Amino acid sequence: MSSPNPQPADSPVVQAPPANNRRGFLLRLLAVVLVLAAIAWTLWYFLDGRWYESTDDAYVNGNIVQITPRIAGTVISIGADDGDFVKQGDVMVQLDKSDADVELQRAAANLANTVRRVRGLYSTVSGAQAQVAVEKVALQKAQADYNRRRDLAKSGAISAEELSHAQDALTTAQSALTTSQQQLQTNQVLVDDTVVASHPDVKAAAAQYRAAYLDDVRTTMIAPVTGYVAKRTVQVGQRVQPGAALMAVVPLHEVWVDANFKETQLTQMRIGQPVEISADVYGGAVKYKGKVQSLGVGTGSAFSLLPAQNATGNWIKIVQRIPVRVVFTDVSQLDKYPLRIGMSLDTEVSLHDQNGPMLSQTPRTQPLFSTDIYNHQLEAANKQIEQIIHTNMGGH
């Protein structure tokens, strides 16, 4: 049986293209793509990429305000625990006030007694002045008697003995006046150029009252700033000593970033350059805005407890890291996406702006961090001192 489609004897045979030609085309295409990618990366690096420095060795830092007693005492109540939000002025720890109240009452009694004693000094001056006036009158009388008897003695009307007695009386009156004047001067020295309230003894007693008042007030420990409580170690019934750390308050609205850059990354870094920050806790979805506040003045190892000693024969050069302080420029982001002390961050500094200095050129004119919660503690004490002085002044 013959084939259904017989091939002509002289028809050419079609062959498939060699596989090597296709492979070569793909290799050439790949090479072109790589070259273009290298050119694009080079252009990107020199035009934009080299103006950024980044590190993942960055951590959240902030102020940790310690709550410490300024007097010794026994804890009777605790007002906050770890994680609690507290406002400035809230009661954190209360100490037993019994001893402080007793000392305050003793200081008040001492002040009252001092006021009355100083009033006596002014009365003594008045009495001494009256005594001087009396002695002056007595001296004038003795002088007149002596002068009269002296004239009579010249005419022989009285004896020399009687004249001698008159002279002795005059001498005695002069001595009495001198003694009274010295006593008046001594008393005046104690009260010169003062009133009762400004007398040194009264001011010393008032200072003792203020000290006792402060000790009484300090039995109540309050929050110096608004923030969140951390590191509570105090317990009810504990006997605490001045300076012991009982707990801490962390104001999370005032945190910053300590980013550790390699020393080779600081060449183009300047104060004020913008920084983009991302936190591991949010997976990079949140981008915080910040700026460089300062460049460290030394490496971390240089300020460690035991600085490295490189003067050895087996020294190996290691690239050091220098801390760079970064502050947040949009604090509202911290309300929506709060950060905690010690969290890990990624930071990228834009180096385009080269106008800022590498080191700060001007001293700080305002406090970096402060509280005014203690500014008015003595106002109530001063009012009570005025009341005590007024009460013990009598009708004066």
C-alpha positions in Angstrom: 0.0 0.0 0.0 1.4 3.4 -0.9 1.9 6.3 1.6 -1.0 8.8 1.6 1.2 11.8 1.3 4.4 10.8 -0.5 7.2 13.4 -0.3 8.8 14.4 -3.6 12.2 13.1 -4.0 13.7 16.5 -4.6 11.9 18.5 -1.8 14.3 20.2 0.8 14.3 19.1 4.4 13.4 21.9 7.0 15.7 21.9 10.1 15.0 23.5 13.6 17.2 26.6 14.5 20.1 25.7 16.7 19.5 25.9 20.4 22.8 27.7 20.9 21.5 30.8 19.0 18.5 31.2 21.4 20.7 30.7 24.4 23.1 33.3 23.2 20.3 35.8 22.6 19.1 35.3 26.2 22.6 35.8 27.5 23.0 38.9 25.6 19.7 40.2 26.8 20.6 39.4 30.4 23.9 41.2 30.0 22.2 44.3 28.6 19.7 44.2 31.5 22.6 44.0 34.0 24.5 46.8 32.3 21.4 49.0 32.3 20.7 48.1 36.0 24.3 48.9 36.9 24.1 52.2 35.0 20.8 53.1 36.7 22.2 52.2 40.1 25.3 54.2 39.5 23.2 57.2 38.4 20.9 56.8 41.4 23.8 56.5 43.8 25.7 59.6 42.6 22.6 61.7 42.1 20.7 60.7 45.2 21.6 57.5 47.0 25.0 58.7 48.4 23.2 61.5 50.2 21.6 59.1 52.7 23.1 57.3 55.7 21.2 54.7 57.6 21.6 52.4 60.6 19.5 49.9 62.5 21.6 50.3 65.6 19.3 52.9 67.0 17.2 52.8 70.2 14.5 55.0 71.9 15.8 56.9 74.9 14.2 59.4 77.2 14.1 61.1 80.6 13.5 58.7 83.5 12.4 60.9 86.4 13.1 59.1 89.7 10.8 59.4 92.7 13.1 59.5 95.7 12.4 60.6 99.3 14.1 63.6 100.8 13.5 62.5 104.4 13.5 59.2 106.1 10.1 57.6 106.8 7.7 54.7 106.7 5.6 54.1 103.6 1.9 54.1 104.4 0.4 54.3 100.9 1.4 54.0 97.2 -0.5 56.0 94.7 0.6 54.4 91.3 2.0 51.2 89.9 4.0 50.3 86.8 2.3 51.4 83.6 -0.1 53.8 85.2 -0.5 57.3 83.7 0.1 60.1 86.2 -0.2 63.8 85.9 2.2 66.4 87.4 1.4 66.8 91.1 -0.4 63.5 91.6 0.5 61.7 94.9 2.9 58.8 94.3 4.0 57.7 97.7 2.8 58.8 101.2 5.0 58.5 104.3 3.9 58.5 107.9 3.6 62.2 109.0 3.6 61.8 112.8 7.2 62.7 113.5 7.1 65.6 110.9 3.9 67.0 112.5 5.5 67.0 115.9 8.6 68.8 114.6 6.5 71.3 112.9 4.5 72.0 116.1 7.8 72.4 118.0 9.1 74.9 115.4 5.9 76.9 115.6 6.2 77.1 119.4 9.8 78.1 119.1 8.9 80.9 116.7 6.1 82.2 119.0 8.4 82.2 122.0 11.1 84.0 120.0 8.7 86.7 119.0 7.7 87.3 122.6 11.3 87.3 123.7 12.3 89.9 121.1 9.3 92.0 122.1 10.9 92.0 125.5 14.1 93.3 124.1 12.3 96.3 122.7 10.6 96.9 126.1 14.1 96.7 127.7 15.3 99.5 125.5 12.3 101.6 126.4 13.0 101.0 130.1 16.7 101.7 129.7 15.9 105.0 128.0 13.6 106.0 130.9 16.3 105.1 133.4 18.8 107.3 131.5 16.3 110.2 131.8 16.0 109.6 135.5 19.8 109.5 136.0 20.2 112.7 134.1 17.7 114.5 136.4 19.5 113.0 139.4 22.8 114.2 138.0 21.5 117.7 137.4 20.2 117.8 141.0 23.5 116.6 142.4 25.4 119.1 140.3 23.2 122.0 141.6 23.6 120.8 145.2 27.4 120.7 144.8 27.5 124.1 143.2 25.4 125.7 146.0 27.5 124.1 148.8 30.7 125.1 147.1 29.7 128.7 147.1 28.6 128.4 150.8 31.9 126.7 151.7 33.8 129.7 150.3 32.0 132.0 152.8 32.5 129.5 155.6 28.7 128.9 156.0 29.1 125.1 155.8 31.9 122.8 156.7 34.4 121.2 154.3 32.9 117.8 155.2 29.5 118.7 154.0 31.0 119.9 150.7 32.9 116.6 150.4 29.6 114.7 150.8 28.0 116.8 148.0 30.9 116.1 145.7 30.6 112.3 146.5 26.9 112.5 145.6 27.7 114.2 142.3 30.3 111.6 141.4 27.8 108.8 142.3 25.2 110.4 140.0 27.7 110.7 137.2 28.6 107.1 137.5 25.0 106.0 137.6 24.2 108.0 134.4 27.2 106.4 132.7 26.1 102.9 133.7 22.6 103.6 132.4 23.8 104.9 129.1 26.0 101.9 128.6 23.1 99.6 129.4 20.9 101.5 127.0 23.6 101.2 124.3 23.9 97.4 124.9 20.1 97.0 124.6 19.9 99.2 121.5 22.6 97.1 119.7 20.2 94.1 119.9 17.3 95.9 118.2 18.9 98.6 116.1 17.4 99.1 112.6 14.9 96.2 113.0 11.3 95.5 113.7 10.1 92.3 115.4 9.6 90.4 112.1 13.0 91.3 110.8 14.9 90.7 114.0 17.7 88.1 113.5 16.4 85.8 116.2 12.9 85.9 114.7 14.3 85.2 111.2 16.3 82.2 112.5 13.2 80.8 114.2 11.2 81.4 111.0 13.9 79.5 109.0 13.6 76.6 111.4 9.8 76.6 110.9 10.3 76.6 107.1 12.6 73.6 107.4 10.1 71.7 109.6 7.3 72.7 107.2 9.3 71.3 104.2 9.9 68.0 106.0 6.2 67.8 106.7 5.3 68.5 103.1 7.9 66.0 101.8 6.2 63.1 103.5 3.9 63.3 100.5 5.9 62.5 97.3 4.3 63.8 94.1 4.9 63.3 90.4 7.3 66.0 89.2 6.2 65.6 85.5 3.4 64.0 83.6 4.1 60.5 82.2 4.0 56.8 82.9 5.1 54.9 85.9 8.0 52.4 85.7 10.4 50.5 87.9 8.2 50.5 91.1 10.1 48.9 93.9 8.5 50.5 97.0 6.2 48.5 99.3 3.8 49.6 102.1 5.5 49.4 105.5 9.0 49.9 104.0 11.3 52.2 105.9 12.9 54.4 103.2 16.0 56.6 103.4 16.7 59.8 101.5 17.8 59.2 97.9 16.4 55.7 97.6 14.8 55.1 94.2 11.2 54.1 94.8 9.7 54.3 91.3 10.2 56.4 88.1 8.0 58.5 85.8 8.8 58.4 82.1 7.3 61.3 79.9 6.9 59.4 76.6 6.2 62.6 74.8 9.7 63.7 75.3 11.7 60.7 74.0 14.5 60.9 71.5 16.6 58.5 69.4 20.2 57.5 70.0 21.4 56.2 66.7 24.9 54.6 66.5 26.5 55.4 63.2 29.9 54.1 62.0 32.5 56.8 62.1 32.8 56.6 58.3 29.1 57.6 58.0 29.6 61.0 59.7 31.6 62.7 56.9 28.6 64.5 55.5 26.3 64.4 58.6 25.3 67.8 60.0 23.1 69.1 62.8 19.6 69.8 61.6 19.5 67.3 58.8 16.1 65.5 58.4 15.8 61.9 59.6 13.2 59.3 58.7 12.6 56.8 61.5 10.8 53.5 61.5 10.1 51.3 64.5 10.3 47.5 64.6 7.1 47.4 66.7 5.1 48.7 63.7 6.9 46.7 61.1 8.1 49.8 59.2 4.6 50.8 58.3 4.9 54.0 60.4 7.5 56.6 59.3 8.4 59.1 62.0 9.9 62.5 61.1 12.9 63.7 63.0 16.1 65.7 62.7 19.7 65.5 63.9 20.1 67.3 67.2 23.7 66.6 67.9 26.6 64.4 66.9 28.4 62.5 69.7 31.6 63.9 71.0 33.1 60.4 71.5 32.6 56.8 70.8 30.6 54.5 73.1 33.8 52.6 74.1 35.6 55.8 75.0 33.0 56.6 77.7 32.5 53.1 78.9 33.4 52.0 82.5 36.5 50.3 81.2 37.8 52.1 78.1 39.6 49.9 75.5 43.4 50.0 75.8 44.8 49.7 72.2 48.5 50.2 73.1 49.3 46.6 72.6 51.2 44.6 70.0 48.1 42.6 68.8 46.0 45.7 68.1 43.4 45.3 65.3 41.6 48.3 63.9 37.8 48.2 64.3 35.5 50.8 62.9 33.9 52.6 65.9 30.4 53.8 66.2 29.4 57.3 67.5 26.0 58.1 68.9 23.9 60.6 67.1 21.0 62.2 68.9 17.8 62.5 66.8 14.7 64.3 68.0 11.2 63.9 66.7 9.8 67.0 64.8 6.2 65.8 64.8 5.3 65.0 68.4 1.7 64.2 67.4 2.9 61.0 65.8 3.9 59.8 69.3 0.3 60.1 70.4 -1.0 57.8 67.7 2.0 55.5 67.6 3.7 55.6 71.0 7.2 54.4 71.6 8.8 52.9 74.7 12.2 53.4 76.1 14.7 50.9 74.6 12.8 50.0 71.5 14.8 49.2 68.3 14.5 51.6 65.4 15.8 52.1 61.8 17.0 55.6 61.0 17.9 57.2 57.7 19.5 60.6 57.6 19.2 62.8 54.5 22.5 64.5 53.9 21.4 66.9 51.2 21.4 69.9 53.5 25.1 70.7 54.3 24.5 74.1 56.0 24.4 72.9 59.6 27.5 72.5 61.8 29.0 69.2 62.9 29.2 70.4 66.5 27.0 72.8 68.4 28.2 76.4 68.2 26.1 78.1 70.9 25.4 77.3 74.5 22.0 76.4 75.6 20.0 79.3 77.0 17.0 77.4 78.4 16.8 74.4 80.7 16.8 71.1 78.8 14.2 69.6 81.2 12.6 71.1 84.2 9.6 71.1 86.6 8.0 73.9 88.5 6.0 71.6 90.9 8.2 72.6 93.9 8.3 76.4 93.3 5.4 77.3 95.5 5.9 74.9 98.5 7.0 77.7 100.9 4.1 80.1 100.1 1.8 78.4 102.7 4.7 78.3 105.2 5.3 82.1 104.8 1.7 82.8 105.4 1.7 80.7 108.6 4.8 82.5 109.8 3.2 85.8 109.3 0.1 84.6 111.2 2.3 83.3 114.1 4.2 86.6 114.4 1.0 88.6 114.3 -0.7 86.5 116.9 2.2 86.9 119.3 2.7 90.6 118.8 -0.1 91.5 121.3 -1.3 95.0 120.7 1.8 96.1 118.9 
